[in-house]
Amino acid sequence: MLTSNKGTVQHTDSECCVEISPDPLVEGRLEIQLQVIDPSLADWCYDADEWALNYFVSHSLRLFKKPLTLMDIKARYCPITDRTYPREPCMLSSIDTKTVAYSSPTGVVVAPSDWDLLEVTPVFNIKSMWFAHRGTCGLTLDMIEVSYE
């Protein structure tokens, strides 16, 4: 779990719309794609990506076994958010539908049966950094709590 001087790197209280939903029949960690509705979440993701880029550059010798420039790292880095115009920003996260905490306005604490286009307010942790054998890298964004309507 990545931490800062303020504790765990976490974001909450921003609405998203589920674009690609998890398969409830599959156990374990799944990828989920969210469309960012709240600009503060897009800003938080952008700030996290900027921090990661600078960290990878500063520690490239240790992490990649050679010094790399910012342009080198940008070519390898997979950002949290997809800001491809003309789309609204989207983000890829992981979720374990069996262990994430849920809440709803009715007080029922169960996972939603249909995730498609569901508006959610997630709580995210930046769980870790990842490195692939092809030299790509990024941050693992982990959804740990979901409120839905």
Rosetta silent file (secondary structure, phi, psi, omega in degrees, C-alpha in Angstrom):
SEQUENCE: MLTSNKGTVQHTDSECCVEISPDPLVEGRLEIQLQVIDPSLADWCYDADEWALNYFVSHSLRLFKKPLTLMDIKARYCPITDRTYPREPCMLSSIDTKTVAYSSPTGVVVAPSDWDLLEVTPVFNIKSMWFAHRGTCGLTLDMIEVSYE
SCORE:     score description
SCORE:     0.000 S_00000001
   1 L     0.000  127.336  178.549    0.000    0.000    0.000 S_00000001
   2 L   -78.781  138.793  179.105    1.434    3.371   -0.972 S_00000001
   3 E  -127.441  160.055  175.143    1.468    5.970    1.763 S_00000001
   4 E  -125.988 -174.028  178.110    2.229    9.656    1.974 S_00000001
   5 L   -68.866   -8.293  177.201    2.941   11.968    4.892 S_00000001
   6 L  -102.068    4.266 -179.504   -0.869   12.111    5.299 S_00000001
   7 E   110.331 -154.420 -179.538   -1.284    8.318    5.505 S_00000001
   8 E   -60.929  137.371  178.497   -2.606    5.858    2.913 S_00000001
   9 L   -75.106  107.067 -170.382   -2.914    7.327   -0.569 S_00000001
  10 E  -143.142  149.832  174.931   -6.680    7.287   -0.866 S_00000001
  11 E  -133.734  145.036 -179.060   -9.507    9.136   -2.592 S_00000001
  12 L  -149.423  170.947  174.313  -13.209    9.214   -1.738 S_00000001
  13 L    66.292   36.894  174.370  -16.426   11.182   -2.334 S_00000001
  14 L  -129.825  131.138 -177.900  -16.301   11.394   -6.144 S_00000001
  15 L   -81.059  145.385  176.651  -19.013   10.016   -8.390 S_00000001
  16 E  -138.321  163.299  174.080  -18.296    7.690  -11.296 S_00000001
  17 E  -118.872  129.727 -178.018  -20.367    5.721  -13.770 S_00000001
  18 E   -73.342  117.435  178.118  -19.505    2.061  -14.311 S_00000001
  19 E   -94.454  -51.022  175.799  -18.641    1.558  -17.994 S_00000001
  20 E  -117.276  114.078 -171.356  -17.159   -1.926  -17.952 S_00000001
  21 L   -93.372  159.880  177.811  -18.514   -3.879  -15.024 S_00000001
  22 L   -75.640  155.143  176.002  -17.052   -6.857  -13.166 S_00000001
  23 L   -86.949  112.962 -176.300  -18.397  -10.351  -13.779 S_00000001
  24 L   -65.756  -14.269 -179.759  -20.131  -11.356  -10.514 S_00000001
  25 L   -85.816  -12.394 -179.518  -19.586  -15.051  -11.303 S_00000001
  26 L   -95.016  129.694  178.747  -15.796  -14.702  -11.321 S_00000001
  27 L   -88.918  153.749  177.135  -14.043  -14.868   -7.969 S_00000001
  28 L    94.740 -168.800 -175.162  -11.028  -12.772   -7.067 S_00000001
  29 E   -75.389  130.962 -179.532   -9.722   -9.462   -8.313 S_00000001
  30 E  -127.568  155.084  174.269  -11.299   -8.091  -11.501 S_00000001
  31 E   -85.828  144.988  177.661  -10.766   -4.991  -13.592 S_00000001
  32 E  -136.954  135.882  179.205  -13.535   -2.417  -13.695 S_00000001
  33 E  -107.599  131.532 -176.915  -13.671    0.649  -15.928 S_00000001
  34 E  -121.659  138.564  171.301  -15.279    3.818  -14.602 S_00000001
  35 E   -89.442  127.263 -177.319  -16.242    7.026  -16.344 S_00000001
  36 E   -76.232  122.761  176.906  -15.198    9.946  -14.180 S_00000001
  37 L   -98.596  -42.347 -176.628  -18.126   12.249  -13.402 S_00000001
  38 L   -87.717  120.375 -179.438  -16.570   14.346  -10.658 S_00000001
  39 H   -59.892  -25.593 -179.457  -13.655   16.533  -11.871 S_00000001
  40 H   -66.710  -29.800  176.327  -11.941   16.254   -8.476 S_00000001
  41 H   -71.007  -41.479  176.863  -11.388   12.533   -9.104 S_00000001
  42 H   -60.836  -41.124  178.452   -9.864   13.242  -12.513 S_00000001
  43 H   -64.407  -42.001  179.221   -7.586   15.815  -10.855 S_00000001
  44 H   -62.078  -44.340  178.642   -6.598   13.333   -8.133 S_00000001
  45 H   -63.972  -41.396  178.740   -5.756   10.683  -10.747 S_00000001
  46 H   -62.025  -44.580  178.187   -3.781   13.216  -12.784 S_00000001
  47 H   -61.942  -41.029  178.469   -1.816   14.254   -9.678 S_00000001
  48 H   -64.176  -41.987  177.306   -1.128   10.581   -8.836 S_00000001
  49 H   -62.481  -42.581  179.174    0.070    9.960  -12.396 S_00000001
  50 H   -63.551  -42.108  177.221    2.357   13.017  -12.250 S_00000001
  51 H   -60.577  -46.302 -178.194    3.788   11.860   -8.926 S_00000001
  52 H   -61.918  -43.713  179.080    4.386    8.363  -10.340 S_00000001
  53 H   -58.136  -47.364  179.540    6.115    9.706  -13.457 S_00000001
  54 H   -64.663  -38.292  178.676    8.472   11.811  -11.360 S_00000001
  55 H   -64.365  -46.314 -179.901    9.110    8.905   -8.964 S_00000001
  56 H   -62.327  -38.284  177.633    9.931    6.513  -11.815 S_00000001
  57 H   -65.649  -48.329 -177.655   12.324    9.057  -13.344 S_00000001
  58 H   -62.128  -31.602 -175.463   14.032    9.745  -10.009 S_00000001
  59 L  -114.576   22.201 -175.021   14.442    6.018   -9.253 S_00000001
  60 H   -62.280  -35.569 -179.648   14.850    4.689  -12.803 S_00000001
  61 H   -62.457  -42.774  179.367   18.343    3.355  -12.177 S_00000001
  62 H   -73.855  -41.178 -174.145   17.104    1.219   -9.281 S_00000001
  63 H   -82.476  -36.654 -174.974   13.749    0.247  -10.862 S_00000001
  64 H  -115.270    1.089  178.247   14.734   -0.223  -14.516 S_00000001
  65 L    66.763   19.312  173.822   18.502   -0.812  -14.160 S_00000001
  66 L  -163.577  151.557  178.134   19.309    2.263  -16.302 S_00000001
  67 L   -71.263  132.892 -179.747   18.784    6.015  -16.117 S_00000001
  68 L  -125.785  147.238  177.276   15.619    7.084  -17.975 S_00000001
  69 L   -87.325  172.095  177.188   14.286   10.515  -18.915 S_00000001
  70 H   -59.489  -39.896  178.842   10.744   11.730  -18.390 S_00000001
  71 H   -65.505  -37.756  176.461    9.999   11.015  -22.071 S_00000001
  72 H   -61.786  -45.408 -178.985   11.337    7.453  -21.664 S_00000001
  73 H   -66.944  -42.449  178.718    9.097    6.876  -18.646 S_00000001
  74 H   -58.814  -33.693  178.674    6.037    8.421  -20.366 S_00000001
  75 H   -69.486  -25.229 -178.550    6.505    5.913  -23.195 S_00000001
  76 H   -95.739  -26.902 -167.710    6.401    3.041  -20.650 S_00000001
  77 E   -79.189  134.297  174.558    3.840    4.378  -18.167 S_00000001
  78 E  -102.550  106.462 -175.455    0.177    3.344  -18.241 S_00000001
  79 L   -68.333  157.640  177.987   -1.756    6.231  -16.641 S_00000001
  80 L   -63.716  -42.150 -176.833   -4.647    5.697  -14.235 S_00000001
  81 E  -108.265  143.964  172.841   -6.981    7.735  -16.408 S_00000001
  82 E   -96.844  111.393 -178.168   -7.607    7.576  -20.133 S_00000001
  83 L  -107.380   31.598 -178.906   -8.005   11.184  -21.234 S_00000001
  84 L   -66.323  118.611  178.686   -8.348   10.449  -24.957 S_00000001
  85 L   -67.064  142.154    7.762  -10.346   13.247  -26.518 S_00000001
  86 L   -97.129   14.284 -178.612  -13.353   13.476  -27.034 S_00000001
  87 L   -67.849  153.902  166.528  -14.168   10.979  -24.248 S_00000001
  88 L   -69.958  153.041  179.309  -14.774   11.957  -20.692 S_00000001
  89 L   -58.499  136.391  176.646  -11.877   10.760  -18.524 S_00000001
  90 E  -123.815  153.688 -179.760  -12.110    7.048  -17.721 S_00000001
  91 E  -133.971  149.460  177.357  -10.128    5.048  -15.239 S_00000001
  92 E  -107.259  127.373 -179.219   -9.264    1.408  -14.850 S_00000001
  93 E  -131.034  171.012  172.903   -9.415    0.010  -11.350 S_00000001
  94 E  -116.892  151.114 -178.649   -9.455   -3.400   -9.749 S_00000001
  95 E  -147.124  143.856  170.200  -12.141   -4.727   -7.451 S_00000001
  96 E  -112.563  104.377 -172.725  -12.795   -7.936   -5.577 S_00000001
  97 L   -63.374  -15.205  179.133  -16.589   -8.120   -5.469 S_00000001
  98 L   -87.461  -24.436 -174.504  -16.421  -10.567   -2.532 S_00000001
  99 L  -113.473  -12.807  179.866  -14.274   -8.397   -0.227 S_00000001
 100 L   -71.675  148.341  178.368  -15.141   -4.801   -1.113 S_00000001
 101 E   -88.663  139.681 -178.985  -17.513   -3.015    1.303 S_00000001
 102 E  -120.778  150.120  170.996  -20.852   -1.789   -0.098 S_00000001
 103 E  -147.523  151.296  179.263  -23.403    0.723    1.100 S_00000001
 104 L  -139.437  164.375 -179.995  -26.634    2.048   -0.382 S_00000001
 105 L   -60.054  -26.875 -179.317  -29.193    4.717    0.554 S_00000001
 106 L   -81.290   -8.287 -179.952  -31.555    1.972    1.784 S_00000001
 107 L    88.029   -5.238  177.613  -28.926    0.666    4.191 S_00000001
 108 L   -73.613  128.194 -174.602  -28.769   -2.716    2.481 S_00000001
 109 L  -109.174   72.892  176.720  -25.125   -3.768    2.371 S_00000001
 110 L  -134.908  159.168  177.446  -24.930   -6.099   -0.659 S_00000001
 111 L   -69.095  143.427  177.250  -23.229   -5.889   -4.021 S_00000001
 112 L   -64.718  145.643 -179.241  -25.434   -4.500   -6.789 S_00000001
 113 L   -78.316  -29.748 -179.678  -26.841   -7.178   -9.091 S_00000001
 114 L  -126.711  113.232 -177.504  -26.396   -5.058  -12.237 S_00000001
 115 L   -87.266  -20.439 -172.854  -23.272   -2.891  -12.486 S_00000001
 116 L   -57.782  123.989  178.599  -23.830   -1.577  -16.024 S_00000001
 117 L    57.095   22.530  176.823  -24.022    2.233  -16.054 S_00000001
 118 L   -74.265  133.303  174.518  -24.455    2.254  -12.277 S_00000001
 119 E   -85.397  126.600 -176.567  -23.474    5.545  -10.621 S_00000001
 120 E  -130.697  156.141  170.761  -21.137    4.827   -7.739 S_00000001
 121 E  -118.007   98.407 -175.703  -19.085    6.739   -5.204 S_00000001
 122 E   -91.489  160.536  168.415  -15.976    4.602   -4.713 S_00000001
 123 E  -113.385  124.662 -177.747  -13.124    4.762   -2.214 S_00000001
 124 E  -113.772  144.812  165.165   -9.757    4.017   -3.852 S_00000001
 125 E  -115.466  146.583  166.481   -6.340    3.158   -2.503 S_00000001
 126 E   -86.693  104.480 -171.406   -3.223    3.197   -4.598 S_00000001
 127 E   -72.546  -42.688 -175.423   -2.279   -0.343   -3.723 S_00000001
 128 E  -171.158  178.082  168.995    1.112   -0.589   -5.386 S_00000001
 129 E   -99.164  151.685  175.330    3.262    0.021   -8.429 S_00000001
 130 E  -127.753  152.628  179.586    3.401   -2.621  -11.119 S_00000001
 131 E  -135.718  131.763  177.907    6.047   -3.559  -13.664 S_00000001
 132 L  -104.899  160.166 -177.898    5.545   -5.813  -16.683 S_00000001
 133 L   -64.568  -20.296  178.055    8.185   -7.853  -18.476 S_00000001
 134 L   -80.629   -0.362  179.487    7.794   -5.592  -21.550 S_00000001
 135 L    94.355   -2.102  178.194    9.107   -2.676  -19.489 S_00000001
 136 L   -77.588  160.929 -177.852    5.722   -1.031  -18.929 S_00000001
 137 E  -153.288  168.165  178.432    4.754    0.227  -15.501 S_00000001
 138 E   179.176 -168.607  177.390    1.950    1.945  -13.621 S_00000001
 139 E  -112.220  142.744  175.807   -0.012    2.225  -10.401 S_00000001
 140 E   -93.985  114.708  179.021   -2.549   -0.307   -9.136 S_00000001
 141 E   -96.745  121.673 -172.280   -5.757    1.479   -8.160 S_00000001
 142 E  -114.783  120.731  176.727   -7.805   -0.670   -5.779 S_00000001
 143 E   -82.451  119.040 -175.868  -11.510   -0.048   -5.100 S_00000001
 144 E  -110.065  -14.959 -179.114  -12.081   -0.893   -1.424 S_00000001
 145 E  -152.700  143.177 -178.156  -15.541    0.557   -0.808 S_00000001
 146 E  -136.532  127.961  169.404  -18.535    1.402   -3.016 S_00000001
 147 E  -109.827  136.744 -178.932  -21.645    3.478   -2.337 S_00000001
 148 E  -138.775  161.433  179.715  -24.360    3.279   -4.978 S_00000001
 149 L  -113.345    0.000    0.000  -27.860    4.549   -5.580 S_00000001
